[in-house]
Amino acid sequence: MYFEFENTPYYCLDVEVSTPTARGGQTLVRLKMRNLLTRAVFDKTFKASDKFKEPDLERRGFLSLFRLATARTFLTR
């Protein structure tokens, strides 16, 4: 699942839902998520009622032409 948090696109790697044992407690959702810009992975806990926007993403096919020591060259299809 892809979502946007703090104006950054993320991919959800794992979800863990924790329900409260006492009355009036909030259901919490712990996400293991990957930042799609920096590739960093971290855990974050949200309330079950939190809402997120869907990021504006586009999947494209590409062909790897060649790789140098410091760079790669791609051709989009």
N, C-alpha and C positions, 0 to 999 in steps of 0.2 A: 504494500500500500504506500503510495506517495502522498505527502502532505506538506503544507507550508507552515513553518513556525518562525516567528520573528523575521519575516520577509526572506527566509532561506528555505530552499527545497530540501526535504528529507525523505529517506526510505526507511520504513519500519522493518526491522530485522526480527524482533521478538516482542511478544506482549505477555504481560503477567497481570491478572486482575486480582486485587485484594479487597474482599468484602469486609465490612466492619463487623465486629462481634457484639458491639453495644448498640442500643437504639440511638438514632440520631447521628451515627457516624457516617462518613462519606465513603463511597466506593472509590478506590484509587486505582489508576491504571499506570503500570510501569512499562515504559517503552525502551527497547534497545534500538537506537536509530542511527542512521548514517547520514551525515551531511553530504549532499551530492556535489557541493562545490569544493570542499576540502578533503573529502573522503574520510573524515574523522568519525569514529564510532563512540557513542556514549549513552548512558542511561539517564532517563528523565522521568519523573513521576507527575502525572496530571490527574485532575479530578475527572470522573466519568462524564460529567456534564460539559467539559471543555469541547469547543468546536474548532475545527481547522479548515483553512481554505485548501482547495486543490491547486497545486502549482501548475503554471503554464509550461508544460514539457512537451518535447517532440522526440520520438524515437526515429533514428535514421540508420540506414545501413551504410557501411563504409568498407572500403578495401584498403588494407595496409600496403603501401607501395614499397617503402624501404625504411630502414632504421639506421641512423648514425649513432655515434657514441652519446650525443647529447640531445637528439631530437628524432622525431618520427614524422613521416609524411603520409597523409591519408587522402583517399579519393572518395568523395561522397557519391552515392548512387542516386 
